[in-house]
Amino acid sequence: MEKSHVLKILKSVFNDPVGDDSAWSAYENFVDLFMQEHEETTDYLCRVVELNRVQRLTFRTKFAERGYELTPNQLNQYIFLLMLALNTYSELLNR
């Protein structure tokens, strides 16, 4: 998926989207992780997508303990970008 398309989707879904460079970098990194086809990593990322509200709070807390503060909105956006990357990976596999 092209950068402009990813950013357009993100901005259409979220108010106050994360910065363009940060969003695109995260998306590209997620796609790269999927393309490595490391089963444990892929399974972990898929579990992140499925986190409920309480689990996301715990996830945010773990990030904060490592020095990466995210608002709930930012975390949701990165998870959304993860979902877009998973979709891109799936499409590439089915070609």
MODELLER restraints for C-alpha pairs under 7 A, 6 or more apart:
rsr = mdl.restraints
at = mdl.atoms
rsr.add(forms.Gaussian(group=physical.xy_distance, feature=features.Distance(at['CA:1:A'], at['CA:88:A']), mean=6.79, stdev=0.5))
rsr.add(forms.Gaussian(group=physical.xy_distance, feature=features.Distance(at['CA:3:A'], at['CA:24:A']), mean=6.36, stdev=0.5))
rsr.add(forms.Gaussian(group=physical.xy_distance, feature=features.Distance(at['CA:7:A'], at['CA:20:A']), mean=6.60, stdev=0.5))
rsr.add(forms.Gaussian(group=physical.xy_distance, feature=features.Distance(at['CA:10:A'], at['CA:17:A']), mean=6.84, stdev=0.5))
rsr.add(forms.Gaussian(group=physical.xy_distance, feature=features.Distance(at['CA:11:A'], at['CA:17:A']), mean=5.94, stdev=0.5))
rsr.add(forms.Gaussian(group=physical.xy_distance, feature=features.Distance(at['CA:18:A'], at['CA:74:A']), mean=6.58, stdev=0.5))
rsr.add(forms.Gaussian(group=physical.xy_distance, feature=features.Distance(at['CA:27:A'], at['CA:81:A']), mean=5.50, stdev=0.5))
rsr.add(forms.Gaussian(group=physical.xy_distance, feature=features.Distance(at['CA:27:A'], at['CA:82:A']), mean=6.50, stdev=0.5))
rsr.add(forms.Gaussian(group=physical.xy_distance, feature=features.Distance(at['CA:27:A'], at['CA:85:A']), mean=5.92, stdev=0.5))
rsr.add(forms.Gaussian(group=physical.xy_distance, feature=features.Distance(at['CA:30:A'], at['CA:82:A']), mean=6.00, stdev=0.5))
rsr.add(forms.Gaussian(group=physical.xy_distance, feature=features.Distance(at['CA:30:A'], at['CA:85:A']), mean=5.81, stdev=0.5))
rsr.add(forms.Gaussian(group=physical.xy_distance, feature=features.Distance(at['CA:31:A'], at['CA:85:A']), mean=4.95, stdev=0.5))
rsr.add(forms.Gaussian(group=physical.xy_distance, feature=features.Distance(at['CA:31:A'], at['CA:86:A']), mean=6.87, stdev=0.5))
rsr.add(forms.Gaussian(group=physical.xy_distance, feature=features.Distance(at['CA:31:A'], at['CA:89:A']), mean=6.35, stdev=0.5))
rsr.add(forms.Gaussian(group=physical.xy_distance, feature=features.Distance(at['CA:34:A'], at['CA:42:A']), mean=6.05, stdev=0.5))
rsr.add(forms.Gaussian(group=physical.xy_distance, feature=features.Distance(at['CA:34:A'], at['CA:89:A']), mean=6.50, stdev=0.5))
rsr.add(forms.Gaussian(group=physical.xy_distance, feature=features.Distance(at['CA:35:A'], at['CA:89:A']), mean=6.86, stdev=0.5))
rsr.add(forms.Gaussian(group=physical.xy_distance, feature=features.Distance(at['CA:49:A'], at['CA:79:A']), mean=5.94, stdev=0.5))
rsr.add(forms.Gaussian(group=physical.xy_distance, feature=features.Distance(at['CA:49:A'], at['CA:83:A']), mean=6.75, stdev=0.5))
rsr.add(forms.Gaussian(group=physical.xy_distance, feature=features.Distance(at['CA:60:A'], at['CA:70:A']), mean=6.57, stdev=0.5))
rsr.add(forms.Gaussian(group=physical.xy_distance, feature=features.Distance(at['CA:63:A'], at['CA:69:A']), mean=6.59, stdev=0.5))
